Amino acid sequence: MPEEPRPARVTRIVLRPRITIRGELPRGTRLLHLVEVAHRECFIANSLTSEIEIQPSFLRAN
């Protein structure tokens, strides 16, 4: 009896959020820190076993 192929698995997820900021963009790592905290506290991210990489970009609202 032939073996069934194993199910496909998601092993890595890359998220590229585009975050719009009203007013001046803060200097330094403050925004990156806020993104990291949001990811660390995310229920969905904490329920996955896949590697999750966040690559944010920050834009200033007109």
N, C-alpha and C positions, 0 to 999 in steps of 0.2 A: 504494500500500500504506500503510495507516494506521500511524502511529508508536505504539509501545507506551508507556503511561504510565511515567514514571521511577519507580524503586522509592522507597518511603518511606524517609526517613532520620531517625535520632534525632540531633538537634542539641544538645539540652540535657537534662541529667539533674539532678534535685534529690533529694538524700538527706536525710532527717530522722531521724537515729538518736536513739533515746532511751537515754541512757547512765546506768546506775545505779551510784552510788558508795557504798561501804560506809564508814561513819564520817562525819566532817564534810566538807562540800564545801569545797575550797580556794578562797580568795579570789583575785581578779585573773584573769589570762589564762592560768594554767597549764593548765587543762583544754582551753581552745581551742587552745593551742600543741600539746598532745599529739594532738588530733584532726587538726590541720594536718600534723603529722609523719607520722601514720599514713596520711593521704591521699597525701602526697607520696611515700611509700615503697610504696604499694599497687601490686602487679603489674597488677591488672585496670584500675585507674584510669590507669596509665601506658600501657596498651595501647589505650586508646580515644582517638578524636579529638574526641569530643563535649565540650562544656562541661559540667563537673561542679561543682555547687554543694552544699556541705555546710551544713546548718542543724541543728546538734545541740541537744538539750535534755538537761539534767543533773538527775537525781533522786537523792535520798538514800534508801538502803535502810533499812527499819525494823528 
